[in-house]
Amino acid sequence: MANETEHPATAVVGAGLAGLLCARQLQEQGVPVRVFDKGRGPGGRSCTRRTPAGPVDFGAQYFTCRSPELEPLLQGWLASGCAAPWPARIVVLDGGQQRAEEAAPTRYVGAPAMSALAKQLAAGLDVRLESRVLALRRDASGWSLQFEDGRREGPFARLALALPAPNAAALLEGCSALASPAAAVAMHPCWALLVGFSEPVVCDFDAAFVHNAALRWVARDSSKPGRPAGDVWVLHAGPAFSRTERASPPERVSRLLLADFARALGRALPAPTFRIAHCWGYASIPDPLQLGCLHEPGQKLVVGGDWCQGSRVEGALRSGLAMAHTLAASR
Ligand SMILES: Cc1cc2nc3c(=O)[nH]c(=O)nc-3n(C[C@H](O)[C@H](O)[C@H](O)COP(=O)(O)OP(=O)(O)OC[C@H]3O[C@@H](n4cnc5c(N)ncnc54)[C@H](O)[C@@H]3O)c2cc1C
């Protein structure tokens, strides 16, 4: 593994699932790689938040594995125990009515939390956290990265950007033609609320897709395998509400989402013991691309993430594989 002063051949910016799987694939093929992320932990939108009741899945709630190319990864995760099936009772709440889901795929979760997936992928990789890239520069010797704290790293012969589309577009502006296809991909915000209750919410399901004024999804986090006991729920708002209330104070949003939850259930909720609200700026993608990753061969640059391959965790992982494959083929 490269030391502080010498730079490995490849840099990956973004330690979400796409960037980590890309880096891991490259490292397994003997390509030295260094990963950078602005966050304090790896995982991006598939992360876990500490709460008074223990860690709770804050972004991605579960994942599916319909794609055969991900089967070996899934089997490895299941064998190591960092993922498990979530045999949840999931319903649809629509206009005061409750109905069963029509066709349900097998759903999996990280164990003991969604963050376990990123931790497993990051193990053994050179991952530099709290490293926000502010600018990229490309010259004859390769790519250099300029960080928020003033430091610079590079040159790297190859670069993979595994970021939400608007973040990638901002970094690529002025230095790559890939800025414009990335900028053309829209991403919706999502208000998320984690809430603990003093006593269990009375209902006969573990999670629900909600078609209400504000909410899109509610889940009893404690129904997932390996979670701490207690009644902790995750509430996700839909894109329209999240856009309208994007700049609202968390207290207001918590109040509106809890009221909407009570309305969807048709009964009052127990008293909350804690509430943590956060608005994800770039949560979901209405029209994701279906091409694996963007590639600029002359610049030895790939750009990817869930928005490049059908969205969601499965799309992020498939994009990670596509980025690694494309970069390895360009050596
Ligand atoms: C609220 C919510 C609910 C969701 N629910 C589900 C679900 O139930 N099932 C499902 O399959 N998917 C779900 N998703 C989607 C899923 O989380 C994503 O598809 C997946 O995690 C995307 O992975 P990624 O690696 O492409 O991007 P990300 O996870 O966004 O990773 C990108 C990384 O880049 C880093 N970064 C950004 N800019 C910079 C910079 N300038 N410098 C350095 N680092 C930077 C970020 O910190 C981040 O770690 C949900 C997402 C959200 C937000």
The ligand as an SDF file (V2000), in Angstrom:
LIG
                    3D

 53 58  0  0  0  0  0  0  0  0999 V2000
  -33.4580    8.9190    2.7670 C   0  0  0  0  0  0  0  0  0  0  0  0
  -32.9760    7.8710    1.8150 C   0  0  0  0  0  0  0  0  0  0  0  0
  -33.6060    6.6340    1.7590 C   0  0  0  0  0  0  0  0  0  0  0  0
  -33.1560    5.6420    0.8790 C   0  0  0  0  0  0  0  0  0  0  0  0
  -33.7360    4.4110    0.9030 N   0  0  0  0  0  0  0  0  0  0  0  0
  -33.2330    3.4200    0.1250 C   0  0  0  0  0  0  0  0  0  0  0  0
  -33.6920    2.0790    0.2580 C   0  0  0  0  0  0  0  0  0  0  0  0
  -34.5260    1.7760    1.1070 O   0  0  0  0  0  0  0  0  0  0  0  0
  -33.1860    1.1320   -0.5720 N   0  0  0  0  0  0  0  0  0  0  0  0
  -32.2040    1.4130   -1.4970 C   0  0  0  0  0  0  0  0  0  0  0  0
  -31.7620    0.5120   -2.2070 O   0  0  0  0  0  0  0  0  0  0  0  0
  -31.7080    2.6720   -1.6050 N   0  0  0  0  0  0  0  0  0  0  0  0
  -32.1890    3.6620   -0.8140 C   0  0  0  0  0  0  0  0  0  0  0  0
  -31.6710    4.9310   -0.8810 N   0  0  0  0  0  0  0  0  0  0  0  0
  -30.6700    5.2170   -1.9130 C   0  0  0  0  0  0  0  0  0  0  0  0
  -29.2650    4.7030   -1.5120 C   0  0  0  0  0  0  0  0  0  0  0  0
  -28.9330    5.1900   -0.2420 O   0  0  0  0  0  0  0  0  0  0  0  0
  -28.2970    5.1930   -2.5480 C   0  0  0  0  0  0  0  0  0  0  0  0
  -28.7400    4.7610   -3.8350 O   0  0  0  0  0  0  0  0  0  0  0  0
  -26.8580    4.6900   -2.3690 C   0  0  0  0  0  0  0  0  0  0  0  0
  -26.4810    4.6980   -1.0190 O   0  0  0  0  0  0  0  0  0  0  0  0
  -25.9660    5.5890   -3.2180 C   0  0  0  0  0  0  0  0  0  0  0  0
  -24.6180    5.2030   -3.0930 O   0  0  0  0  0  0  0  0  0  0  0  0
  -23.5230    6.0160   -3.8860 P   0  0  0  0  0  0  0  0  0  0  0  0
  -22.2160    5.4330   -3.5250 O   0  0  0  0  0  0  0  0  0  0  0  0
  -23.9000    6.0920   -5.3210 O   0  0  0  0  0  0  0  0  0  0  0  0
  -23.6360    7.5320   -3.3530 O   0  0  0  0  0  0  0  0  0  0  0  0
  -23.4700    8.1140   -1.8800 P   0  0  0  0  0  0  0  0  0  0  0  0
  -23.8920    7.1190   -0.8680 O   0  0  0  0  0  0  0  0  0  0  0  0
  -24.1550    9.4350   -1.8820 O   0  0  0  0  0  0  0  0  0  0  0  0
  -21.8940    8.3100   -1.7300 O   0  0  0  0  0  0  0  0  0  0  0  0
  -21.2450    9.4720   -2.2130 C   0  0  0  0  0  0  0  0  0  0  0  0
  -20.1650    9.8730   -1.2220 C   0  0  0  0  0  0  0  0  0  0  0  0
  -19.4810   11.0010   -1.7590 O   0  0  0  0  0  0  0  0  0  0  0  0
  -19.1080   11.8430   -0.6900 C   0  0  0  0  0  0  0  0  0  0  0  0
  -18.8540   13.1840   -1.2480 N   0  0  0  0  0  0  0  0  0  0  0  0
  -19.7420   14.0210   -1.8610 C   0  0  0  0  0  0  0  0  0  0  0  0
  -19.1120   15.1290   -2.2800 N   0  0  0  0  0  0  0  0  0  0  0  0
  -17.8020   15.0000   -1.9390 C   0  0  0  0  0  0  0  0  0  0  0  0
  -16.6470   15.8090   -2.1040 C   0  0  0  0  0  0  0  0  0  0  0  0
  -16.6850   17.0080   -2.7430 N   0  0  0  0  0  0  0  0  0  0  0  0
  -15.4550   15.3590   -1.6170 N   0  0  0  0  0  0  0  0  0  0  0  0
  -15.3730   14.1540   -0.9930 C   0  0  0  0  0  0  0  0  0  0  0  0
  -16.4470   13.3390   -0.8040 N   0  0  0  0  0  0  0  0  0  0  0  0
  -17.6430   13.7590   -1.2780 C   0  0  0  0  0  0  0  0  0  0  0  0
  -20.2810   11.7650    0.2640 C   0  0  0  0  0  0  0  0  0  0  0  0
  -19.8780   12.0970    1.5820 O   0  0  0  0  0  0  0  0  0  0  0  0
  -20.6980   10.2960    0.1330 C   0  0  0  0  0  0  0  0  0  0  0  0
  -20.1180    9.4840    1.1460 O   0  0  0  0  0  0  0  0  0  0  0  0
  -32.0740    5.9160    0.0110 C   0  0  0  0  0  0  0  0  0  0  0  0
  -31.4320    7.1560    0.0790 C   0  0  0  0  0  0  0  0  0  0  0  0
  -31.8530    8.1170    0.9850 C   0  0  0  0  0  0  0  0  0  0  0  0
  -31.1040    9.4280    1.0940 C   0  0  0  0  0  0  0  0  0  0  0  0
  1  2  1  0
  2  3  1  0
  2 52  2  0
  3  4  2  0
  4  5  1  0
  4 50  1  0
  5  6  2  0
  6  7  1  0
  6 13  1  0
  7  8  2  0
  7  9  1  0
  9 10  1  0
 10 11  2  0
 10 12  1  0
 12 13  2  0
 13 14  1  0
 14 15  1  0
 14 50  1  0
 15 16  1  0
 16 17  1  0
 16 18  1  0
 18 19  1  0
 18 20  1  0
 20 21  1  0
 20 22  1  0
 22 23  1  0
 23 24  1  0
 24 25  2  0
 24 26  1  0
 24 27  1  0
 27 28  1  0
 28 29  2  0
 28 30  1  0
 28 31  1  0
 31 32  1  0
 32 33  1  0
 33 34  1  0
 33 48  1  0
 34 35  1  0
 35 36  1  0
 35 46  1  0
 36 37  1  0
 36 45  1  0
 37 38  2  0
 38 39  1  0
 39 40  1  0
 39 45  2  0
 40 41  1  0
 40 42  2  0
 42 43  1  0
 43 44  2  0
 44 45  1  0
 46 47  1  0
 46 48  1  0
 48 49  1  0
 50 51  2  0
 51 52  1  0
 52 53  1  0
M  END
$$$$
